[in-house]
Amino acid sequence: MNYVKKQPGEAVLDWPFCIAGGNGVGSLQGLCPFYGKNGSIFALRRFHEKKVMGQYFGRLHPSQIEPYLQAGWNHLFSPNHPNIMEATQQTQCFRADEWSFFTDFYKYNDFAGINLYADLLPESCVKEFYTRFGNPTNETTVLGAGTVKFIPKSADLRSQVDLALGKKIKFEPFLDFSDANLLNINTIKSFTSVTGLSYVEGTKPSSWRWALGPETNIVFKLKHSQPLILSFRFDSPIEDQNVLLEVNGVTLGNFNNLSKDVTIDHKLKFKPLKGINRIVFKYKYWNHNQVTFAPNDSREMSVAFRRLVIEPAKETSKPE
């Protein structure tokens, strides 16, 4: 810690880092998937006296994590378990566009170096960090989080610090159709944002995700426009439920006066835009709003999605 303290730079980039509140803010948005391992590493700043990316508060306000979500950090985590107390490691290293974002953020901001938590990463990913940023100069063991290796920032990267530019760095992934199933735990990596969906429950092939009222928003980015299929199946535990489906502001589905426990199974073909697209499911009722079907669960549950996936539409004719 004394070695880190003496390095030039106002901050240390812990990876993976953790931002969480006792009220669920942060962890629910995917900013602390390894809470059981690294929930307290932010506190090491009292030894090295550098700023850090990470925090635990008993109560976090959503506005406190908004800059991290706007920058897209929640897309860079890929935990091997959806439960923050059971996840132990990233399932994969960064893709090319993720490396580009991470490197630019690190390069332009005034970091002294990277505290790399090697036990939370695949071994091949640790080696990739060394290849890109240099070998570690010090290491120690942190209770829970395991081995941490400090990689000092190189003189070349230090010469490129630009704080104004560093604040503007954002990561917006393009939709990857191999990872466009919203019942997979790491799907968020492929979408610009997903709100109004609870965590994945159950095990495949019988897993589900509760939609949360008043609406579910799915935002994704495409390199080019092409016909797509939105495939979904959901159950309604509420009598007389209404579900409205909009794609880019246009109503494409209206499921009204649904009976309790009815199942809706639907496939919808649509033509998205190049760039940002938005799918919205809107609900008339949800748990604790005019009706309560799960009094001991505080979630605002509306319908349970059993399938929710975006896939390319198959060509119906040969190109001319």
Sine and cosine of phi, psi and omega as CSV:
sin_phi,cos_phi,sin_psi,cos_psi,sin_omega,cos_omega
0.00,0.00,-0.59,0.81,0.06,-1.00
-0.91,0.42,-0.61,0.79,0.03,-1.00
-0.89,0.46,-0.73,0.68,0.01,-1.00
-0.88,0.47,-0.67,0.75,-0.02,-1.00
-0.85,0.53,-0.57,0.82,-0.07,-1.00
-0.99,0.14,-0.18,0.98,-0.05,-1.00
-0.97,0.25,0.59,-0.81,0.07,-1.00
-0.92,0.40,0.58,-0.82,-0.04,-1.00
0.83,-0.56,0.62,-0.78,-0.09,-1.00
-1.00,0.06,-0.21,0.98,-0.12,-0.99
-0.60,-0.80,0.25,-0.97,0.12,-0.99
-0.84,-0.54,0.70,-0.71,0.03,-1.00
-1.00,-0.10,0.98,-0.19,0.10,-0.99
-0.98,0.21,0.76,-0.65,0.10,-1.00
-0.66,-0.76,0.81,-0.59,-0.11,0.99
-0.96,0.29,0.54,-0.84,0.06,-1.00
-0.98,-0.20,0.05,-1.00,-0.02,-1.00
-0.64,-0.77,0.79,-0.61,0.15,-0.99
-0.80,-0.59,0.90,-0.45,-0.09,-1.00
-0.48,-0.88,0.47,-0.88,0.12,-0.99
-0.84,-0.55,0.43,-0.90,0.04,-1.00
-0.90,0.44,-0.29,0.96,0.04,-1.00
-1.00,0.00,0.13,0.99,0.06,-1.00
1.00,-0.05,-0.28,0.96,0.02,-1.00
-0.91,0.42,0.74,-0.67,-0.06,-1.00
0.98,-0.22,-0.88,0.48,0.00,-1.00
-0.93,0.36,-0.60,0.80,0.01,-1.00
-0.93,0.37,-0.43,0.90,0.02,-1.00
-1.00,-0.05,0.10,0.99,0.10,-0.99
1.00,0.06,0.32,0.95,-0.03,-1.00
-0.99,-0.11,0.05,1.00,0.07,-1.00
-0.47,-0.88,0.91,0.41,-0.06,-1.00
-0.95,0.30,-0.25,0.97,-0.03,-1.00
-0.91,-0.42,0.64,0.77,-0.09,-1.00
-0.80,0.59,-0.65,0.76,-0.02,-1.00
-0.89,0.45,-0.34,0.94,-0.01,-1.00
-0.98,-0.22,-0.71,0.70,-0.18,-0.98
-0.81,-0.59,0.41,0.91,-0.04,-1.00
-0.89,0.46,-0.33,0.94,-0.07,-1.00
-0.92,-0.40,0.11,0.99,-0.11,-0.99
-0.92,0.38,-0.37,0.93,0.04,-1.00
-0.85,0.53,-0.49,0.87,-0.08,-1.00
-0.94,0.34,-0.19,0.98,0.06,-1.00
-0.91,0.42,-0.23,0.97,0.02,-1.00
-0.90,0.44,-0.36,0.93,0.02,-1.00
-0.94,0.34,-0.25,0.97,0.06,-1.00
-0.99,-0.13,-0.75,0.66,-0.03,-1.00
-1.00,0.03,-0.21,0.98,0.11,-0.99
0.87,0.50,0.48,0.88,0.10,-0.99
-0.97,-0.24,0.41,-0.91,0.17,-0.99
-0.92,0.38,0.45,-0.89,0.00,-1.00
-0.70,-0.71,0.34,-0.94,0.19,-0.98
-0.99,-0.10,0.98,-0.19,-0.05,-1.00
0.41,-0.91,0.48,-0.88,0.00,-1.00
-0.11,-0.99,0.51,-0.86,0.24,-0.97
-0.80,-0.60,0.80,-0.60,0.15,-0.99
-0.81,-0.59,0.52,-0.85,0.09,-1.00
-0.85,0.53,-0.60,0.80,0.05,-1.00
-0.71,-0.71,0.88,-0.47,0.09,-1.00
-0.96,-0.27,0.66,-0.75,0.10,-0.99
-1.00,0.00,0.61,-0.79,-0.01,-1.00
-0.79,0.61,-0.52,0.86,-0.01,-1.00
-0.91,0.42,-0.41,0.91,-0.04,-1.00
-0.96,0.28,-0.38,0.93,0.01,-1.00
-0.96,-0.27,-0.08,1.00,-0.07,-1.00
-0.84,0.55,-0.67,0.75,0.03,-1.00
-0.86,0.51,-0.57,0.82,0.02,-1.00
-0.93,0.36,-0.63,0.77,0.01,-1.00
-0.94,0.33,-0.64,0.77,0.03,-1.00
-0.90,0.43,-0.57,0.82,0.03,-1.00
-0.97,0.24,-0.30,0.96,0.08,-1.00
1.00,-0.03,0.30,0.95,-0.05,-1.00
-0.89,0.45,-0.48,0.88,-0.02,-1.00
-0.90,0.43,-0.30,0.95,0.01,-1.00
-0.98,0.18,-0.24,0.97,-0.13,-0.99
-1.00,-0.01,-0.09,1.00,0.01,-1.00
-1.00,-0.05,0.63,-0.78,0.06,-1.00
-0.63,-0.78,0.95,0.32,-0.07,-1.00
-0.93,0.38,0.44,-0.90,0.00,-1.00
-1.00,0.05,0.08,1.00,0.07,-1.00
-0.41,-0.91,0.64,-0.77,-0.03,-1.00
-0.95,0.33,-0.36,0.93,-0.01,-1.00
-0.99,0.14,0.84,-0.54,-0.07,-1.00
-0.91,0.41,-0.27,0.96,0.04,-1.00
-1.00,-0.01,-0.22,0.98,-0.06,-1.00
-0.92,-0.40,-0.30,0.95,0.03,-1.00
-0.92,0.40,0.69,-0.72,-0.10,-1.00
-0.82,-0.58,-0.24,0.97,-0.09,-1.00
-0.25,-0.97,0.46,-0.89,0.16,-0.99
-0.92,0.40,0.63,-0.77,0.00,-1.00
-0.99,0.15,-0.34,0.94,-0.05,-1.00
-0.44,-0.90,0.30,-0.95,0.06,-1.00
-1.00,0.04,-0.06,-1.00,-0.04,-1.00
-0.95,0.31,0.54,-0.84,0.21,-0.98
-0.99,0.14,0.12,-0.99,-0.10,-0.99
-0.85,0.53,-0.70,0.71,-0.02,-1.00
-0.94,0.35,-0.50,0.87,0.04,-1.00
-0.95,0.32,-0.64,0.77,0.07,-1.00
-0.88,0.48,-0.65,0.76,-0.01,-1.00
-0.88,0.47,-0.72,0.70,0.03,-1.00
-0.89,0.46,-0.76,0.65,-0.05,-1.00
-0.87,0.50,-0.70,0.71,-0.03,-1.00
-0.91,0.42,-0.69,0.72,0.01,-1.00
-0.90,0.43,-0.67,0.74,0.01,-1.00
-0.88,0.47,-0.70,0.71,0.01,-1.00
-0.92,0.40,-0.66,0.76,-0.06,-1.00
-0.93,0.38,-0.72,0.69,-0.13,-0.99
-0.99,0.16,-0.36,0.93,0.00,-1.00
-0.99,-0.12,0.37,-0.93,-0.19,-0.98
-1.00,0.07,0.93,0.36,0.02,-1.00
-1.00,-0.04,0.63,-0.78,0.11,-0.99
-0.97,0.24,-0.44,0.90,-0.02,-1.00
0.25,-0.97,-0.18,-0.98,-0.02,-1.00
-0.91,-0.41,0.79,-0.61,0.23,-0.97
-1.00,-0.01,0.97,-0.23,-0.10,-1.00
-0.99,-0.10,0.88,-0.47,-0.01,-1.00
-1.00,0.02,1.00,0.02,-0.20,-0.98
-0.88,0.48,-0.56,0.83,-0.06,-1.00
-0.95,0.32,-0.28,0.96,-0.01,-1.00
-1.00,-0.06,0.06,1.00,-0.05,-1.00
-0.80,-0.59,0.48,-0.88,0.14,-0.99
-0.87,0.49,0.53,-0.85,-0.05,-1.00
-0.85,0.53,-0.63,0.78,0.00,-1.00
-0.90,0.43,-0.52,0.85,0.01,-1.00
-0.95,0.31,-0.63,0.78,0.06,-1.00
-0.86,0.52,-0.70,0.71,0.01,-1.00
-0.90,0.43,-0.58,0.81,0.03,-1.00
-0.91,0.41,-0.62,0.79,0.08,-1.00
-0.86,0.50,-0.68,0.73,0.01,-1.00
-0.89,0.46,-0.67,0.74,-0.01,-1.00
-0.88,0.47,-0.65,0.76,-0.09,-1.00
-0.99,0.12,-0.58,0.81,-0.16,-0.99
-0.86,-0.51,-0.05,1.00,0.01,-1.00
0.97,-0.25,0.24,-0.97,-0.02,-1.00
-0.98,0.19,0.45,-0.89,0.04,-1.00
-0.94,0.34,0.51,-0.86,0.03,-1.00
-0.97,-0.25,-0.34,0.94,0.00,-1.00
-0.55,-0.84,0.42,-0.91,0.11,-0.99
-0.49,-0.87,0.37,-0.93,0.07,-1.00
-0.44,-0.90,-0.04,-1.00,0.04,-1.00
-0.88,-0.48,0.77,-0.64,0.02,-1.00
-0.94,-0.33,0.75,-0.66,-0.02,-1.00
-0.81,0.59,0.80,-0.60,0.00,-1.00
1.00,0.02,-0.85,0.52,-0.08,-1.00
-0.97,0.25,-0.40,0.92,0.05,-1.00
1.00,0.04,-0.55,-0.83,-0.09,-1.00
-0.95,0.31,0.77,-0.63,0.08,-1.00
-0.84,-0.54,0.76,-0.65,-0.04,-1.00
-0.88,-0.48,0.76,-0.65,-0.02,-1.00
-1.00,-0.09,0.84,-0.55,0.06,-1.00
-0.94,-0.33,0.95,-0.32,0.00,-1.00
-0.93,0.38,0.50,-0.86,0.00,-1.00
-0.95,0.30,0.74,-0.67,-0.06,-1.00
-0.94,0.34,0.37,-0.93,0.02,-1.00
-0.88,0.48,-0.58,0.81,0.01,-1.00
-0.89,0.45,-0.74,0.67,0.02,-1.00
-0.93,0.37,-0.59,0.81,0.00,-1.00
-0.89,0.45,-0.54,0.84,-0.02,-1.00
-0.95,0.32,-0.20,0.98,-0.05,-1.00
-0.97,-0.24,0.16,0.99,0.00,-1.00
-0.86,0.51,0.77,-0.64,0.04,-1.00
-0.54,-0.84,1.00,-0.08,-0.14,-0.99
-0.88,0.47,-0.59,0.81,0.01,-1.00
-0.89,0.45,-0.68,0.74,0.03,-1.00
-0.95,0.32,-0.58,0.81,0.00,-1.00
-0.87,0.49,-0.53,0.85,0.00,-1.00
-0.96,0.28,-0.31,0.95,-0.09,-1.00
-1.00,-0.09,-0.14,0.99,-0.06,-1.00
-0.91,0.41,0.81,-0.59,0.02,-1.00
-0.71,-0.71,0.51,-0.86,0.04,-1.00
-0.89,-0.46,0.89,-0.46,0.08,-1.00
-0.82,-0.57,0.97,-0.24,-0.06,-1.00
-0.95,0.32,0.55,-0.84,0.20,-0.98
-0.98,0.17,0.55,-0.83,-0.02,-1.00
-0.89,0.45,0.80,-0.60,0.07,-1.00
-0.97,-0.24,0.92,-0.40,-0.10,-1.00
-0.91,0.41,-0.34,0.94,0.07,-1.00
-0.97,0.25,-0.15,0.99,-0.04,-1.00
-0.71,-0.70,0.63,0.78,-0.08,-1.00
-0.94,-0.35,0.38,0.92,0.06,-1.00
-0.99,-0.13,0.92,-0.38,-0.10,-1.00
-0.97,0.24,0.03,1.00,0.14,-0.99
-0.99,-0.16,0.17,0.99,0.17,-0.98
-1.00,-0.10,0.58,-0.81,-0.17,-0.99
-0.94,0.34,-0.43,0.90,-0.06,-1.00
-0.96,-0.27,0.28,0.96,-0.06,-1.00
-0.86,0.51,-0.49,0.87,-0.06,-1.00
-0.81,0.59,-0.44,0.90,0.00,-1.00
-0.87,0.49,-0.45,0.89,-0.11,-0.99
-0.99,-0.11,-0.18,0.98,-0.04,-1.00
-0.94,-0.33,0.49,-0.87,0.06,-1.00
-0.90,0.43,-0.70,0.71,0.11,-0.99
-0.32,-0.95,0.50,-0.86,0.09,-1.00
-0.68,-0.73,0.88,-0.47,0.03,-1.00
-0.77,-0.64,0.38,-0.92,0.00,-1.00
0.98,0.20,0.40,0.92,0.12,-0.99
-0.76,-0.65,0.74,-0.67,0.07,-1.00
-0.99,0.17,-0.07,-1.00,-0.05,-1.00
-0.96,0.29,0.30,-0.95,0.03,-1.00
-0.96,0.28,0.74,-0.67,0.01,-1.00
-0.85,-0.53,0.37,-0.93,0.01,-1.00
0.97,0.23,-0.06,-1.00,0.00,-1.00
-0.84,-0.54,0.50,-0.87,0.02,-1.00
-0.89,0.46,0.58,-0.82,0.05,1.00
-1.00,-0.01,0.28,0.96,-0.08,-1.00
-0.94,-0.35,0.48,0.88,0.00,-1.00
-0.99,0.17,0.28,-0.96,0.00,-1.00
-0.43,-0.90,0.27,-0.96,0.11,-0.99
-0.70,-0.71,0.75,-0.66,0.07,-1.00
-0.97,0.24,0.75,-0.66,0.20,-0.98
-0.99,0.16,0.64,-0.77,-0.06,-1.00
-0.94,-0.33,0.73,-0.69,0.01,-1.00
-0.95,0.31,0.37,-0.93,0.05,1.00
-1.00,0.09,-0.22,0.98,-0.02,-1.00
-0.38,-0.92,0.39,-0.92,0.10,-0.99
-0.95,-0.31,0.80,-0.60,0.01,-1.00
-0.91,-0.41,0.81,-0.58,0.03,-1.00
-0.85,-0.53,0.92,-0.39,-0.05,-1.00
-0.91,-0.42,0.76,-0.65,0.00,-1.00
-0.62,-0.79,0.32,-0.95,-0.08,-1.00
-0.84,-0.54,0.71,-0.70,-0.01,-1.00
-0.88,-0.47,0.59,-0.81,0.07,-1.00
-0.95,0.31,-0.52,0.85,0.05,-1.00
-0.43,-0.90,0.37,-0.93,-0.02,-1.00
-0.98,0.22,0.65,-0.76,0.06,-1.00
-0.37,-0.93,0.48,-0.88,0.00,-1.00
-0.88,0.47,0.72,-0.70,-0.01,-1.00
-0.80,-0.60,0.30,-0.95,0.10,-0.99
-0.89,-0.46,0.82,-0.57,0.17,-0.99
-0.99,-0.15,0.92,-0.39,-0.06,-1.00
-0.94,-0.35,0.83,-0.56,-0.04,-1.00
-0.55,-0.84,0.48,-0.88,0.10,-0.99
-0.61,-0.79,0.78,-0.62,0.02,-1.00
-0.62,-0.78,0.42,-0.91,0.08,-1.00
-0.95,-0.31,0.58,-0.81,0.06,-1.00
-0.93,-0.36,0.89,-0.45,0.03,-1.00
-1.00,0.05,0.09,1.00,-0.11,-0.99
-0.88,-0.48,0.75,-0.66,0.04,-1.00
-0.94,0.35,0.66,-0.76,0.09,-1.00
0.92,0.39,0.50,0.87,0.02,-1.00
-0.95,0.30,0.58,-0.81,0.14,-0.99
-0.89,-0.45,0.69,-0.72,0.07,-1.00
-0.77,-0.64,0.84,-0.54,0.01,-1.00
-0.94,-0.34,0.74,-0.67,-0.01,-1.00
-0.91,-0.41,0.81,-0.59,0.06,-1.00
-0.82,-0.57,0.62,-0.79,0.12,-0.99
-0.82,-0.57,0.89,-0.46,-0.05,-1.00
0.79,0.62,0.67,0.74,0.08,-1.00
0.99,0.12,-0.04,1.00,-0.01,-1.00
-0.96,-0.29,0.77,-0.64,0.01,-1.00
-0.95,0.32,0.86,-0.52,0.00,-1.00
-0.88,-0.47,-0.07,1.00,0.01,-1.00
-0.33,-0.94,0.65,-0.76,0.01,-1.00
-0.64,-0.77,0.94,-0.34,-0.03,-1.00
-0.91,-0.41,0.98,-0.20,-0.16,-0.99
-0.94,-0.35,0.44,-0.90,0.09,-1.00
0.79,0.62,0.72,0.70,-0.02,-1.00
-0.95,0.33,0.68,-0.73,0.06,-1.00
-0.97,0.25,0.45,-0.89,0.04,-1.00
-0.86,0.52,0.70,-0.71,0.04,-1.00
0.94,0.35,0.21,0.98,0.08,-1.00
-0.95,0.32,0.48,-0.88,0.05,-1.00
-0.91,-0.41,0.77,-0.64,0.08,-1.00
-0.96,-0.29,0.83,-0.56,-0.02,-1.00
-0.81,-0.58,0.89,-0.46,-0.19,-0.98
-0.53,-0.85,0.54,-0.84,0.15,-0.99
-0.79,-0.62,0.78,-0.62,-0.10,-0.99
-0.83,-0.56,0.83,-0.56,0.07,-1.00
-1.00,-0.02,0.70,-0.71,0.02,-1.00
-0.51,-0.86,0.32,-0.95,-0.01,-1.00
-0.93,-0.36,0.97,-0.26,-0.02,-1.00
-0.98,0.20,0.04,-1.00,0.02,-1.00
-0.99,-0.14,0.41,-0.91,0.22,-0.97
-0.93,0.38,0.74,-0.67,-0.05,-1.00
0.99,-0.14,-0.65,-0.76,-0.12,-0.99
-0.99,0.15,0.71,-0.70,0.07,-1.00
-0.75,-0.66,0.46,-0.89,-0.04,-1.00
-0.71,-0.70,0.80,-0.60,0.13,-0.99
-0.95,-0.32,0.76,-0.65,-0.04,-1.00
-0.77,-0.64,0.80,-0.60,0.20,-0.98
-0.97,-0.26,0.82,-0.58,0.00,-1.00
-0.92,-0.40,0.64,-0.77,-0.12,-0.99
-0.86,-0.51,0.60,-0.80,0.03,-1.00
-0.98,0.19,-0.68,0.73,-0.04,-1.00
-0.81,-0.59,0.44,-0.90,0.16,-0.99
-0.42,-0.91,0.28,-0.96,-0.06,-1.00
-0.80,0.60,0.78,-0.62,-0.02,-1.00
0.97,0.24,0.17,0.99,0.10,-0.99
-0.83,-0.56,0.99,-0.11,-0.03,-1.00
0.94,0.35,-0.27,0.96,0.04,-1.00
-0.51,-0.86,0.58,-0.82,0.03,-1.00
-0.74,-0.67,0.92,-0.40,0.02,-1.00
-0.94,-0.34,-0.17,0.98,0.06,-1.00
-0.67,-0.74,0.98,0.18,-0.11,-0.99
-0.89,0.46,-0.43,0.90,-0.04,-1.00
-1.00,-0.04,0.04,1.00,0.03,-1.00
-0.91,-0.41,0.86,-0.51,-0.07,-1.00
-0.98,0.21,-0.15,0.99,-0.04,-1.00
-0.93,0.36,0.56,-0.83,-0.01,-1.00
-1.00,0.03,0.89,0.45,-0.13,-0.99
-0.97,0.26,0.66,-0.75,-0.01,-1.00
-0.87,-0.49,-0.93,0.37,0.08,-1.00
-0.81,-0.59,0.35,-0.94,0.01,-1.00
-0.96,-0.29,0.92,-0.40,0.03,-1.00
-0.98,0.21,0.82,-0.57,0.09,-1.00
-0.99,-0.17,-0.32,0.95,0.11,-0.99
-0.49,-0.87,0.69,-0.73,0.03,-1.00
-0.35,-0.94,0.99,-0.15,-0.14,-0.99
-0.58,-0.82,0.55,-0.84,0.09,-1.00
-0.93,-0.38,0.75,-0.66,-0.03,-1.00
-0.58,-0.81,0.43,-0.90,0.03,-1.00
-0.91,0.42,0.61,-0.79,0.08,-1.00
-0.97,0.25,0.65,-0.76,0.02,-1.00
-0.96,0.28,0.62,-0.78,0.02,-1.00
-0.93,0.37,0.75,-0.66,-0.01,-1.00
-1.00,-0.08,-0.20,0.98,0.03,-1.00
-0.55,-0.84,0.37,-0.93,0.00,-1.00
-0.97,0.25,0.61,-0.79,0.03,-1.00
-0.91,0.41,0.54,-0.84,0.00,-1.00
-0.96,0.26,0.00,0.00,0.00,0.00
